[in-house]
Amino acid sequence: MGLFDFLSNKGEEKPVQPAATPNQNANTDFFGNANQAAAKPAAAQGTQYTVVSGDSLSKIAKSHYGDAAKWHQIYDANKATIGSNPDHIEVGQVLTLPQA
């Protein structure tokens, strides 16, 4: 069947069906891959802490985890709040302390 045959057989045309939209509640994603339960970010699994005068991430880590070297966990969970400099936290900031 050539192009001209297709164009001359207008009575046999079928309407194009729209593509199926992915079901948000399905067990697969748009490409048919199995969905896996999304893990909560570490920040969503912790407790809240309000920064007070004299605090540093290492002091908070020492009092919360018993190990000042775990300040990286606090920083990683709060980069959006703290910014690019982990040494600059402000009094009154509310940080999430992830579970160790």
Rosetta constraint file for C-alpha pairs under 8 A:
AtomPair CA 1 CA 5 HARMONIC 5.89 0.50
AtomPair CA 1 CA 6 HARMONIC 6.87 0.50
AtomPair CA 2 CA 6 HARMONIC 6.36 0.50
AtomPair CA 3 CA 7 HARMONIC 6.26 0.50
AtomPair CA 4 CA 8 HARMONIC 6.07 0.50
AtomPair CA 5 CA 9 HARMONIC 6.29 0.50
AtomPair CA 6 CA 10 HARMONIC 7.37 0.50
AtomPair CA 9 CA 13 HARMONIC 7.34 0.50
AtomPair CA 22 CA 26 HARMONIC 7.75 0.50
AtomPair CA 22 CA 29 HARMONIC 7.15 0.50
AtomPair CA 22 CA 30 HARMONIC 5.51 0.50
AtomPair CA 27 CA 34 HARMONIC 5.91 0.50
AtomPair CA 27 CA 35 HARMONIC 5.48 0.50
AtomPair CA 28 CA 32 HARMONIC 5.03 0.50
AtomPair CA 28 CA 33 HARMONIC 5.12 0.50
AtomPair CA 28 CA 34 HARMONIC 4.40 0.50
AtomPair CA 28 CA 35 HARMONIC 5.02 0.50
AtomPair CA 29 CA 33 HARMONIC 5.41 0.50
AtomPair CA 29 CA 34 HARMONIC 6.48 0.50
AtomPair CA 29 CA 35 HARMONIC 6.04 0.50
AtomPair CA 40 CA 44 HARMONIC 6.04 0.50
AtomPair CA 40 CA 45 HARMONIC 6.88 0.50
AtomPair CA 41 CA 45 HARMONIC 6.94 0.50
AtomPair CA 41 CA 77 HARMONIC 7.97 0.50
AtomPair CA 42 CA 46 HARMONIC 6.84 0.50
AtomPair CA 42 CA 77 HARMONIC 6.10 0.50
AtomPair CA 42 CA 98 HARMONIC 5.46 0.50
AtomPair CA 42 CA 99 HARMONIC 7.44 0.50
AtomPair CA 43 CA 77 HARMONIC 4.91 0.50
AtomPair CA 43 CA 78 HARMONIC 7.09 0.50
AtomPair CA 43 CA 96 HARMONIC 5.62 0.50
AtomPair CA 43 CA 97 HARMONIC 6.90 0.50
AtomPair CA 43 CA 98 HARMONIC 5.55 0.50
AtomPair CA 44 CA 96 HARMONIC 7.69 0.50
AtomPair CA 44 CA 98 HARMONIC 7.60 0.50
AtomPair CA 45 CA 98 HARMONIC 5.88 0.50
AtomPair CA 45 CA 99 HARMONIC 6.56 0.50
AtomPair CA 46 CA 96 HARMONIC 5.76 0.50
AtomPair CA 46 CA 97 HARMONIC 4.98 0.50
AtomPair CA 46 CA 98 HARMONIC 3.95 0.50
AtomPair CA 46 CA 99 HARMONIC 5.29 0.50
AtomPair CA 47 CA 96 HARMONIC 5.49 0.50
AtomPair CA 47 CA 97 HARMONIC 5.17 0.50
AtomPair CA 47 CA 98 HARMONIC 6.60 0.50
AtomPair CA 47 CA 99 HARMONIC 7.81 0.50
AtomPair CA 48 CA 94 HARMONIC 6.47 0.50
AtomPair CA 48 CA 95 HARMONIC 5.68 0.50
AtomPair CA 48 CA 96 HARMONIC 4.59 0.50
AtomPair CA 48 CA 97 HARMONIC 6.10 0.50
AtomPair CA 49 CA 94 HARMONIC 5.52 0.50
AtomPair CA 49 CA 95 HARMONIC 5.11 0.50
AtomPair CA 49 CA 96 HARMONIC 6.12 0.50
AtomPair CA 49 CA 97 HARMONIC 6.79 0.50
AtomPair CA 50 CA 91 HARMONIC 7.59 0.50
AtomPair CA 50 CA 92 HARMONIC 5.63 0.50
AtomPair CA 50 CA 93 HARMONIC 5.60 0.50
AtomPair CA 50 CA 94 HARMONIC 4.38 0.50
AtomPair CA 50 CA 95 HARMONIC 6.16 0.50
AtomPair CA 51 CA 55 HARMONIC 6.33 0.50
AtomPair CA 51 CA 89 HARMONIC 7.57 0.50
AtomPair CA 51 CA 90 HARMONIC 6.67 0.50
AtomPair CA 51 CA 91 HARMONIC 4.95 0.50
AtomPair CA 51 CA 92 HARMONIC 5.17 0.50
AtomPair CA 51 CA 93 HARMONIC 5.37 0.50
AtomPair CA 51 CA 94 HARMONIC 6.36 0.50
AtomPair CA 51 CA 95 HARMONIC 7.35 0.50
AtomPair CA 52 CA 90 HARMONIC 7.91 0.50
AtomPair CA 52 CA 91 HARMONIC 4.94 0.50
AtomPair CA 52 CA 92 HARMONIC 6.36 0.50
AtomPair CA 53 CA 91 HARMONIC 5.70 0.50
AtomPair CA 55 CA 59 HARMONIC 6.12 0.50
AtomPair CA 55 CA 60 HARMONIC 6.68 0.50
AtomPair CA 56 CA 60 HARMONIC 6.22 0.50
AtomPair CA 56 CA 87 HARMONIC 7.07 0.50
AtomPair CA 56 CA 89 HARMONIC 7.08 0.50
AtomPair CA 57 CA 61 HARMONIC 6.03 0.50
AtomPair CA 57 CA 68 HARMONIC 7.94 0.50
AtomPair CA 57 CA 71 HARMONIC 5.18 0.50
AtomPair CA 57 CA 74 HARMONIC 6.99 0.50
AtomPair CA 57 CA 75 HARMONIC 7.32 0.50
AtomPair CA 57 CA 86 HARMONIC 7.48 0.50
AtomPair CA 57 CA 87 HARMONIC 7.52 0.50
AtomPair CA 57 CA 89 HARMONIC 7.96 0.50
AtomPair CA 58 CA 62 HARMONIC 6.03 0.50
AtomPair CA 58 CA 68 HARMONIC 4.55 0.50
AtomPair CA 58 CA 69 HARMONIC 6.52 0.50
AtomPair CA 58 CA 70 HARMONIC 7.15 0.50
AtomPair CA 58 CA 71 HARMONIC 4.90 0.50
AtomPair CA 59 CA 63 HARMONIC 6.26 0.50
AtomPair CA 59 CA 68 HARMONIC 6.18 0.50
AtomPair CA 60 CA 64 HARMONIC 5.95 0.50
AtomPair CA 60 CA 68 HARMONIC 7.51 0.50
AtomPair CA 60 CA 71 HARMONIC 7.45 0.50
AtomPair CA 61 CA 65 HARMONIC 5.36 0.50
AtomPair CA 61 CA 66 HARMONIC 6.69 0.50
AtomPair CA 61 CA 67 HARMONIC 5.99 0.50
AtomPair CA 61 CA 68 HARMONIC 4.92 0.50
AtomPair CA 61 CA 69 HARMONIC 7.23 0.50
AtomPair CA 61 CA 70 HARMONIC 5.72 0.50
AtomPair CA 61 CA 71 HARMONIC 5.17 0.50
AtomPair CA 61 CA 74 HARMONIC 7.33 0.50
AtomPair CA 62 CA 66 HARMONIC 4.43 0.50
AtomPair CA 62 CA 67 HARMONIC 4.48 0.50
AtomPair CA 62 CA 68 HARMONIC 4.14 0.50
AtomPair CA 62 CA 69 HARMONIC 7.70 0.50
AtomPair CA 62 CA 70 HARMONIC 7.71 0.50
AtomPair CA 63 CA 67 HARMONIC 7.63 0.50
AtomPair CA 63 CA 68 HARMONIC 7.91 0.50
AtomPair CA 65 CA 70 HARMONIC 7.35 0.50
AtomPair CA 65 CA 100 HARMONIC 6.95 0.50
AtomPair CA 70 CA 74 HARMONIC 7.31 0.50
AtomPair CA 71 CA 75 HARMONIC 6.28 0.50
AtomPair CA 72 CA 76 HARMONIC 5.95 0.50
AtomPair CA 73 CA 77 HARMONIC 6.24 0.50
AtomPair CA 73 CA 97 HARMONIC 7.93 0.50
AtomPair CA 73 CA 98 HARMONIC 7.05 0.50
AtomPair CA 74 CA 78 HARMONIC 6.25 0.50
AtomPair CA 74 CA 95 HARMONIC 7.78 0.50
AtomPair CA 74 CA 96 HARMONIC 7.14 0.50
AtomPair CA 74 CA 97 HARMONIC 5.68 0.50
AtomPair CA 74 CA 98 HARMONIC 6.66 0.50
AtomPair CA 75 CA 79 HARMONIC 5.73 0.50
AtomPair CA 75 CA 82 HARMONIC 7.42 0.50
AtomPair CA 75 CA 86 HARMONIC 6.42 0.50
AtomPair CA 77 CA 96 HARMONIC 6.78 0.50
AtomPair CA 77 CA 97 HARMONIC 7.40 0.50
AtomPair CA 77 CA 98 HARMONIC 6.88 0.50
AtomPair CA 78 CA 82 HARMONIC 6.02 0.50
AtomPair CA 78 CA 95 HARMONIC 6.31 0.50
AtomPair CA 78 CA 96 HARMONIC 6.63 0.50
AtomPair CA 79 CA 83 HARMONIC 5.28 0.50
AtomPair CA 79 CA 84 HARMONIC 6.90 0.50
AtomPair CA 81 CA 93 HARMONIC 7.73 0.50
AtomPair CA 81 CA 95 HARMONIC 7.52 0.50
AtomPair CA 82 CA 86 HARMONIC 6.54 0.50
AtomPair CA 82 CA 88 HARMONIC 6.98 0.50
AtomPair CA 82 CA 89 HARMONIC 5.99 0.50
AtomPair CA 89 CA 93 HARMONIC 7.23 0.50
